[in-house]
């Protein structure tokens, strides 16, 4: 498999794991990655897409509205497929 495709899949898996956990550090533990590694992947995705994925605050992270729409679209696509 193409290494670029593997990296893109890894970013998508990381994004979905963060959505499930609502925590970068918890997602990192589930993915056997450091919190810093997860943060780098998120930053990379945000740079590629040109939009923030999450709101970051004292209470943790929350999906931005646009990424919430993307997540719902992914879930619907999975249900159809």
Secondary structure, DSSP 4 states (H G I P E B T S, - for coil): --HHHHHHHHHHHHHHHHHHHS-HHHHHHHHT--HHHHHHHHHHHHHHHTS--EEEETTEEEE-HHHHHHHHHHHHHHHH-
